[in-house]
Amino acid sequence: MPEELFHDVNLWIILVASSGFFLLATEAGFLLGRRSQSTIDDHSISQIYTIQGAALGLLALLLGFTFSMAMSRYDTRKQMVLEESNAIGTTFLRAQLLPEPPRKEVSNLLRRYVEVRLEFYEAGNDQKLLREVRNKTERLQNQLWAHGAGVVENDPRAILTGLFFQKSLNETIDLNAKRITALENHVPEITLELSRLWQPD
């Protein structure tokens, strides 16, 4: 989508393009200023300085909000990674208390699940890879849930099975959804548009 264009572009490309644009805008402003220098009086100059100061003040405010929102979202994503890793670890430990053969099958699925979650991290902003990873994750979650449901059906009164099924496995699945939501929770596009709009030439 057009509003997500900059989220899929490499940061170095954005940096180089922005630097080139700023240099061109500065040079264009300098040339225009020299051409119209003889027709500008002191009153016009004072008005230009006032407008420039107001624009810079608004830009500083927008940048401050932008960095604040970006940092809060970064901290949220970092906390989600920690919570998900803890949930997967707890699920694996509690899976060792399940009877055989579900114990071995669930353990192998969880090892594969960790590999897929690492693929999610390495995919970055590549939407195609992210879709593939999400599909793999959902398939593994369905398999884990099926094994957990099978154990509960065989022994619905087991406390350990309930802890594994309702607490650990359910939390692991929920945290995957939270991480996806956090990944898609960018700084509002309108803020970025306003920041670009108010950049002085």
C-alpha positions in Angstrom: 0.0 0.0 0.0 1.3 3.6 -0.7 1.1 4.6 3.0 3.4 1.7 3.9 6.0 2.5 1.1 8.7 3.9 3.4 8.3 1.0 5.8 9.5 -1.4 3.1 12.5 0.6 1.9 16.0 0.1 3.2 17.0 2.8 5.7 20.3 3.5 3.9 18.3 4.3 0.7 16.1 6.7 2.6 19.1 8.3 4.2 20.9 8.9 0.9 17.8 10.1 -0.9 16.9 12.4 2.0 20.4 13.9 2.1 20.4 14.4 -1.7 17.0 16.1 -1.5 18.1 18.4 1.3 21.3 19.4 -0.6 19.3 20.1 -3.8 16.7 22.1 -1.8 19.4 24.1 -0.1 21.2 24.9 -3.3 17.9 25.9 -5.0 17.0 28.2 -2.1 20.4 29.8 -2.2 20.2 30.5 -6.0 16.7 31.9 -5.7 17.8 34.1 -2.8 20.7 35.6 -4.7 18.4 36.3 -7.7 15.8 38.1 -5.7 18.2 39.7 -3.2 18.0 43.2 -4.8 14.2 43.3 -4.5 13.8 42.3 -0.9 13.6 45.0 1.8 14.2 44.8 5.5 10.5 44.3 6.3 10.3 41.3 4.0 13.4 39.8 5.5 11.9 40.1 9.0 8.7 38.4 7.9 10.8 35.6 6.3 12.7 35.0 9.5 9.4 34.9 11.4 8.0 32.3 9.1 11.2 30.3 9.1 11.4 30.3 12.9 7.7 29.1 13.2 8.3 26.4 10.6 11.5 25.2 12.5 9.6 25.2 15.8 6.8 23.1 14.4 9.2 20.8 12.7 11.1 20.3 16.0 7.7 19.5 17.8 6.8 17.0 15.1 10.2 15.3 15.2 9.9 15.1 19.0 6.6 13.4 18.9 7.8 11.1 16.1 10.9 10.0 18.0 8.8 9.5 21.2 6.3 7.3 19.4 9.0 5.4 17.6 10.9 4.7 20.9 7.7 3.5 22.7 6.9 1.1 19.9 10.5 -0.2 19.9 10.4 -0.8 23.6 7.0 -2.6 23.2 8.4 -4.9 20.5 11.5 -5.6 22.5 9.4 -6.6 25.5 7.2 -8.8 23.3 10.3 -10.7 22.2 11.3 -11.4 25.8 7.8 -12.4 26.8 7.4 -14.8 23.8 10.8 -16.4 24.4 9.9 -17.0 28.1 6.5 -18.4 27.0 8.0 -20.8 24.6 10.6 -21.9 27.1 7.9 -22.5 29.7 5.8 -24.4 27.2 8.8 -26.7 26.4 9.5 -27.4 30.0 5.9 -28.2 30.8 5.7 -30.4 27.7 8.3 -32.7 29.3 5.7 -33.5 31.9 3.3 -34.9 29.3 3.0 -38.6 28.8 4.6 -40.3 25.8 4.2 -40.2 22.8 2.8 -36.6 22.9 5.8 -35.5 24.9 8.3 -36.2 22.1 6.0 -34.9 19.3 5.2 -31.6 21.1 8.9 -31.1 21.9 9.9 -31.6 18.3 7.1 -29.2 17.2 8.3 -26.6 19.7 11.9 -26.8 18.4 10.6 -26.2 14.9 8.4 -23.4 16.2 11.5 -21.6 17.6 13.2 -21.9 14.2 10.2 -20.3 12.5 10.0 -17.5 15.1 13.7 -16.8 14.3 12.7 -16.6 10.6 10.1 -14.1 11.6 12.8 -11.9 13.2 15.1 -12.3 10.2 12.3 -11.4 7.7 12.4 -7.8 8.7 10.0 -5.7 6.6 9.9 -8.2 3.7 6.2 -8.7 3.3 6.5 -11.9 1.2 8.7 -13.6 3.8 6.5 -12.4 6.6 3.5 -14.0 5.0 5.3 -17.2 4.6 6.5 -17.2 8.2 3.0 -16.5 9.4 1.6 -19.4 7.5 4.3 -21.7 8.9 3.6 -20.4 12.4 -0.2 -21.0 12.1 0.4 -24.5 10.9 2.6 -25.3 13.8 0.2 -23.7 16.2 -2.6 -25.9 14.9 -0.5 -29.0 15.3 0.5 -28.1 18.8 -3.1 -27.3 19.7 -4.2 -30.6 18.3 -1.7 -32.5 20.3 -2.7 -30.6 23.5 -6.4 -31.2 22.9 -5.7 -34.9 22.4 -3.9 -35.1 25.7 -6.7 -33.3 27.5 -9.3 -35.6 26.0 -7.4 -38.6 27.3 -7.0 -37.2 30.8 -9.1 -34.0 31.2 -8.5 -34.0 35.0 -4.7 -33.8 34.9 -3.4 -30.6 36.5 -0.1 -30.7 34.6 -1.9 -31.1 31.3 -4.2 -28.1 32.1 -1.1 -26.0 32.9 0.5 -26.9 29.6 -2.6 -26.5 27.5 -4.3 -23.4 29.1 -1.4 -21.5 30.5 1.8 -22.1 28.5 0.6 -23.1 25.0 -2.3 -20.6 24.9 0.0 -17.8 26.0 2.6 -18.7 23.3 -0.1 -18.5 20.6 -1.4 -15.2 22.0 2.0 -13.6 22.1 2.6 -14.4 18.4 -0.5 -12.4 17.6 0.7 -9.6 19.8 4.1 -9.5 18.1 2.4 -9.2 14.7 0.3 -6.4 15.9 3.3 -4.6 17.4 5.2 -5.0 14.2 2.4 -3.4 12.2 2.0 -0.6 14.7 4.2 2.1 13.0 4.4 5.8 13.7 1.1 7.2 12.2 1.6 8.1 8.6 0.1 11.5 9.0 2.9 12.4 11.4 5.5 11.5 8.9 3.7 13.4 6.2 3.5 16.5 8.3 7.2 16.2 9.2 8.1 16.1 5.5 5.7 18.9 4.7 7.1 21.3 7.2 10.8 20.7 6.3 12.2 24.1 5.4 13.9 24.5 2.0 
